[in-house]
Amino acid sequence: MASLADHKSRAEELFRQPWSREVFADEDGAYLARVPELPGCFADGDSMEEALANLDVVLRDWLTISLERGDPIPAPRRITESFSGRFSVRVPRSLHEALSRRAEDEDCSLNQLVTALLAGAVRSPNLPSTGRSSESTDISEGIAADAVQSGSQAIAALKGIGTLLRDRGDVNLACVVYAMAASLVATVERAEVSAREFGMAASLARREKRHKLAEALLRESVQRDPTNLRSSSTLGQLLYWQGRYPEAITYLSRASSIDSYARLFLGWSYLLEGINLSDELQEQQGQDNLDNALREWCYQNGDRASKTSWLRQVQRLAKLGGKYVDEAKHLVDFANANANWGPIDPTVVTTPHDDDDVTSLDELRTSSA
């Protein structure tokens, strides 16, 4: 009988095979990566690189567990030399311009946008070339039998069922099944691993704009592992966008020391709640956090898409009026002295712009939290 060391050695050999890897971007700027040959083998991250790095960890675990259980492991469906991940396409100049403008609007690179659009087109269930109805696809009896077990053998089976449901478009049900798998993970792994699984299910829910479901999954993740700062930060941001600032502050505070994005939204939460309550101390806390996050963001940053997103935040601050207009101008001065994305006209912070995320100062004073 093979030992655990033998399984890990064999898993490492399998890991080096040319597995396919797919990456999808969600509306919040996070990424979901998966190995399509292996049901339930997926991971998330704040960037494509981070999602792929996390996927490597999950892939090794997936292979090791499958070997320990004696489960069949599908062969990679591609050869590295045949699919390098690079190809050239000539498009009309007008299309090139339209894609570039959309990438700028969505605060991403042209390559990321094209990758996401192509991936979405390839996986669309409405493509006429599929030749079959997705509703006719059922899981095998063996997978179903494994899934109803109470032991660890059910984990991979449940993940496979979740993946099938997700590909069909049954996102809510897929997340429920992924959550069932995550709960079972806690019986054979550390709580941190289970929490990470809940977080990955939440990434799918967020990407599909199922915010209530994402919140429930993230709360479960944080409850199982309070040290999971990624889930804490994501939950805090989700609560912020719902205007639930006190709760958002609780979760964002946990990650703000190492996550500049969490510190940005922590600043907004403190600031807007302070304005709502006429609490000058809380308002100042918000301004300090926001100022630090925005200065760190622009320091020696030269990415054009990042510049657009950064300016949007500064304009939101200026929209509050009064002293915040001056603070926004100071931030522009700092960016002009320290960022690498070219000069910014200080008047841009007072230029009228469309923005529904932050209301005016008077409206904030009369709105509920």
Order of alpha helices (4+ residues) and beta strands (2+ residues): alpha-beta-beta-beta-alpha-alpha-alpha-alpha-alpha-alpha-alpha-alpha-alpha-alpha-alpha-alpha-alpha-alpha-alpha
